[in-house]
């Protein structure tokens, strides 16, 4: 074979070898890309099953609570399992017709070294064969007299509560043994309300009457005290029939709840609150 022919054959063989290597390289790159593109299997997520009466406490309207405090109340996941258990078999409320309404109690709570006032939700259960009332009382120290008005005037009413597992059935509302106080006033429309109308919601209290008794209601002799101290507010209850103001004040000082130099101011504050409460009792009794 001539030298020229040998060189051409050798060059052709080298070109063929280079082409095979290039194809192998492309295959390896393709395999690498496929490996990179694969997504590892993620672990399955598990969600906690919702309890049948989990949202019962939240469904009961917190009557008398300021509108701008509602978000602060619902920001925590409060545990009302004791209420839920009461409706289970063997519980105190099982099989009974119950009417529920909510309210809130401000409490001074220490958290991470800071003292904050937290509105704690409370749910009141009334066992009754019929609605305990269709009226709402509107009262405050600033108002001259208590005003008794129909619930529907404040867009409130007793409505059946449907447990989670029964919400697909429309007939369950007719069989319900649990009723909650509901309010249909839309928060978005509050800005269109007059101030007096808006404040009424803050002063609302369920007005219950006892149809089987007409005894005179025993009036409370306790007053809620929230004294604006220099360091932190002082929360306490003072009973003007059972407590002696001087001893009551000295005890707060001994417990380091009240500063010595605020003693006189605190006593005057309590006296004023007692006068307001007695005046309110007289107005209710007339």
C-alpha positions as CSV (number, residue, x, y, z in Angstrom):
1,X,0.0,0.0,0.0
2,X,1.2,3.4,-0.8
3,X,2.3,5.8,2.0
4,X,-0.4,8.3,1.0
5,X,-3.1,5.7,1.2
6,X,-1.8,4.6,4.7
7,X,-1.9,8.2,6.0
8,X,-5.5,8.6,4.8
9,X,-6.6,5.3,6.4
10,X,-4.8,6.3,9.7
11,X,-6.5,9.8,9.6
12,X,-9.9,8.3,8.9
13,X,-9.4,5.9,11.9
14,X,-8.4,8.7,14.2
15,X,-11.4,10.8,13.1
16,X,-13.6,7.8,13.8
17,X,-12.1,7.3,17.2
18,X,-12.5,11.0,18.1
19,X,-16.1,10.9,17.0
20,X,-16.8,7.8,19.2
21,X,-15.2,9.6,22.2
22,X,-17.3,12.7,21.6
23,X,-20.5,10.6,21.5
24,X,-19.5,8.8,24.7
25,X,-18.9,12.2,26.3
26,X,-22.3,13.4,25.3
27,X,-23.9,10.3,26.7
28,X,-22.1,10.7,30.0
29,X,-23.2,14.4,30.2
30,X,-26.7,13.4,29.4
31,X,-26.7,10.8,32.2
32,X,-25.2,13.3,34.6
33,X,-27.9,15.8,33.7
34,X,-30.6,13.2,34.2
35,X,-29.2,12.4,37.6
36,X,-29.1,16.0,38.6
37,X,-32.7,16.6,37.4
38,X,-34.1,13.8,39.6
39,X,-35.8,15.1,42.8
40,X,-35.4,13.1,46.0
41,X,-38.7,11.8,47.5
42,X,-39.9,14.0,50.3
43,X,-41.2,12.5,53.5
44,X,-45.0,12.4,53.8
45,X,-46.6,15.2,55.8
46,X,-48.9,14.4,58.6
47,X,-51.7,16.8,59.7
48,X,-53.3,16.7,63.1
49,X,-56.9,15.7,62.9
50,X,-59.3,18.5,63.9
51,X,-61.4,18.0,67.0
52,X,-65.1,17.9,66.5
53,X,-65.8,20.9,68.8
54,X,-62.4,22.6,68.2
55,X,-63.8,26.0,67.2
56,X,-66.7,26.1,69.6
57,X,-65.1,28.7,71.9
58,X,-64.3,30.9,69.0
59,X,-67.8,30.6,67.5
60,X,-69.4,32.1,70.6
61,X,-69.4,35.8,70.2
62,X,-67.4,37.6,73.0
63,X,-70.1,40.1,73.9
64,X,-68.9,43.3,75.5
65,X,-65.4,43.1,74.0
66,X,-64.1,46.1,72.1
67,X,-63.9,45.5,68.3
68,X,-60.3,46.4,68.1
69,X,-59.4,43.8,70.7
70,X,-60.9,40.8,68.8
71,X,-57.7,40.1,66.8
72,X,-55.7,40.2,70.0
73,X,-58.0,37.6,71.5
74,X,-57.8,35.3,68.5
75,X,-54.0,35.6,68.0
76,X,-53.5,32.8,70.6
77,X,-54.6,29.2,70.2
78,X,-56.5,28.9,73.5
79,X,-57.2,25.5,74.9
80,X,-60.9,24.9,75.7
81,X,-60.6,21.1,75.8
82,X,-62.5,21.1,79.2
83,X,-65.5,22.6,77.4
84,X,-65.2,20.1,74.6
85,X,-65.0,17.2,77.1
86,X,-68.1,18.4,78.9
87,X,-70.2,17.6,75.8
88,X,-68.7,14.1,75.5
89,X,-70.5,11.1,76.9
90,X,-70.2,11.2,80.6
91,X,-69.6,14.9,80.6
92,X,-71.7,17.5,82.5
93,X,-73.3,18.9,79.4
94,X,-73.8,15.7,77.4
95,X,-77.3,15.3,76.0
96,X,-78.4,18.7,77.3
97,X,-79.6,21.8,75.5
98,X,-77.0,24.4,76.1
99,X,-76.7,28.1,75.2
100,X,-73.2,29.6,75.1
101,X,-71.9,33.1,74.9
102,X,-68.3,34.5,75.2
103,X,-66.7,37.4,77.0
104,X,-63.2,38.5,77.8
105,X,-61.3,39.3,81.0
106,X,-58.2,41.5,80.9
107,X,-55.4,40.1,82.9
108,X,-51.8,41.3,83.6
109,X,-49.5,38.6,82.3
110,X,-45.7,38.4,82.6
111,X,-44.0,37.1,79.5
112,X,-40.3,37.2,78.7
113,X,-39.7,39.7,81.5
114,X,-42.4,42.1,80.3
115,X,-45.8,42.7,81.8
116,X,-48.6,42.8,79.2
117,X,-52.4,43.1,79.5
118,X,-54.0,40.1,77.7
119,X,-57.7,39.8,77.0
120,X,-58.4,36.2,78.0
121,X,-61.5,34.6,76.5
122,X,-64.2,33.1,78.7
123,X,-67.1,30.9,77.6
124,X,-70.3,30.8,79.7
125,X,-72.6,27.8,79.3
126,X,-76.3,28.0,80.3
127,X,-78.3,24.8,80.5
128,X,-81.9,25.7,79.5
129,X,-84.8,24.1,77.6
130,X,-85.4,27.4,75.8
131,X,-83.2,30.6,75.1
132,X,-82.3,32.2,78.4
133,X,-83.1,35.7,76.9
134,X,-83.8,37.6,73.8
135,X,-82.6,40.9,75.3
136,X,-79.3,42.6,75.7
137,X,-78.4,45.0,78.5
138,X,-76.4,48.1,77.7
139,X,-74.8,49.6,80.7
140,X,-71.7,51.4,81.9
141,X,-70.7,53.8,84.7
142,X,-70.9,56.7,82.2
143,X,-74.5,56.0,81.2
144,X,-77.3,57.3,83.3
145,X,-79.3,54.1,83.3
146,X,-79.2,50.6,82.0
147,X,-80.9,50.1,78.6
148,X,-82.6,46.8,77.9
149,X,-83.0,46.3,74.1
150,X,-83.8,43.3,71.9
151,X,-80.8,41.3,70.8
152,X,-81.7,41.6,67.1
153,X,-81.3,45.4,67.5
154,X,-77.6,44.8,68.0
155,X,-77.6,42.1,65.2
156,X,-77.3,39.3,67.8
157,X,-79.2,36.1,68.1
158,X,-79.0,32.5,69.4
159,X,-78.0,30.2,66.5
160,X,-77.4,26.4,66.4
161,X,-73.7,25.3,66.5
162,X,-72.9,22.5,64.1
163,X,-69.9,20.2,65.1
164,X,-67.3,19.8,62.4
165,X,-68.2,16.2,61.5
166,X,-71.8,17.2,60.8
167,X,-71.4,20.3,58.8
168,X,-72.1,18.5,55.5
169,X,-75.6,17.8,56.6
170,X,-78.2,20.6,56.5
171,X,-80.7,18.8,58.8
172,X,-78.2,18.8,61.7
173,X,-79.1,22.5,62.5
174,X,-82.6,21.3,63.4
175,X,-81.3,18.6,65.8
176,X,-78.6,20.8,67.5
177,X,-78.5,20.8,71.2
178,X,-75.8,23.5,71.3
179,X,-76.7,27.1,70.6
180,X,-74.3,30.1,70.5
181,X,-74.7,33.8,70.7
182,X,-73.9,35.1,67.3
183,X,-73.4,38.6,66.0
184,X,-73.8,39.4,62.3
185,X,-72.4,42.9,62.4
186,X,-69.7,43.1,59.8
187,X,-66.4,44.6,61.1
188,X,-65.8,46.2,57.7
189,X,-68.9,48.3,58.2
190,X,-68.0,49.6,61.6
191,X,-66.4,52.8,60.2
192,X,-69.9,53.8,59.0
193,X,-71.5,53.6,62.5
194,X,-72.0,56.5,64.8
195,X,-69.8,56.6,67.9
196,X,-72.7,56.1,70.2
197,X,-73.8,53.0,68.3
198,X,-70.3,51.6,68.1
199,X,-69.8,52.1,71.9
200,X,-73.0,50.2,72.6
201,X,-71.3,47.0,71.6
202,X,-68.6,47.5,74.2
203,X,-71.2,48.0,76.9
204,X,-73.4,45.0,76.0
205,X,-74.1,42.3,78.5
206,X,-76.5,39.4,78.1
207,X,-79.7,40.2,80.0
208,X,-81.0,37.1,81.7
209,X,-84.3,36.8,83.5
210,X,-85.6,33.9,85.6
211,X,-89.2,33.2,84.5
212,X,-89.8,30.8,87.4
213,X,-88.6,33.3,90.1
214,X,-89.3,36.9,90.7
215,X,-87.1,37.4,93.8
216,X,-85.2,40.6,94.0
217,X,-81.8,40.2,92.5
218,X,-78.9,40.4,95.0
219,X,-76.7,43.4,94.1
220,X,-73.0,43.0,94.1
221,X,-70.8,44.8,96.6
222,X,-67.6,44.2,94.7
223,X,-65.8,46.6,92.4
224,X,-63.1,45.9,89.9
225,X,-60.0,48.0,90.5
226,X,-57.5,48.8,87.8
227,X,-55.2,51.4,89.4
228,X,-52.8,53.1,87.0
229,X,-49.6,52.8,89.0
230,X,-46.2,54.3,88.0
231,X,-44.6,50.9,87.5
232,X,-47.5,48.6,86.4
233,X,-51.3,48.7,86.7
234,X,-52.8,47.1,89.8
235,X,-55.6,44.7,89.3
236,X,-57.8,43.7,92.2
237,X,-61.3,43.4,93.6
238,X,-62.6,45.3,96.5
239,X,-65.7,44.4,98.5
240,X,-67.0,47.4,100.4
241,X,-68.9,45.2,102.8
242,X,-66.2,42.7,103.6
243,X,-63.0,44.6,103.1
244,X,-61.6,47.4,105.2
245,X,-59.9,49.9,102.9
246,X,-56.9,50.7,105.2
247,X,-56.1,47.1,105.8
248,X,-56.7,46.3,102.1
249,X,-54.2,49.0,101.0
250,X,-51.6,48.1,103.6
251,X,-51.7,44.5,102.4
252,X,-51.0,45.6,98.8
253,X,-48.0,47.6,100.1
254,X,-46.7,44.6,102.1
255,X,-46.9,42.5,99.0
256,X,-45.0,45.1,97.1
257,X,-47.9,45.6,94.6
258,X,-48.4,49.2,95.7
259,X,-45.8,51.9,96.5
260,X,-46.0,53.6,99.9
261,X,-46.1,57.0,98.3
262,X,-49.2,56.1,96.3
263,X,-51.3,54.9,99.3
264,X,-53.5,58.0,99.5
265,X,-54.1,58.2,95.8
266,X,-55.0,54.5,95.7
267,X,-57.5,54.9,98.6
268,X,-59.2,57.9,96.9
269,X,-59.4,55.9,93.6
270,X,-61.1,53.0,95.3
271,X,-63.5,55.3,97.1
272,X,-64.6,56.8,93.8
273,X,-65.1,53.4,92.2
274,X,-67.3,52.3,95.2
275,X,-69.4,55.5,94.9
276,X,-69.9,54.8,91.2
277,X,-70.9,51.2,91.8
278,X,-73.4,52.2,94.6
279,X,-74.9,54.8,92.3
280,X,-75.3,52.2,89.6
281,X,-76.9,49.7,92.0
282,X,-79.5,52.4,93.1
283,X,-80.3,53.1,89.5
284,X,-80.9,49.4,88.7
285,X,-83.1,49.1,91.8
286,X,-85.4,51.9,90.9
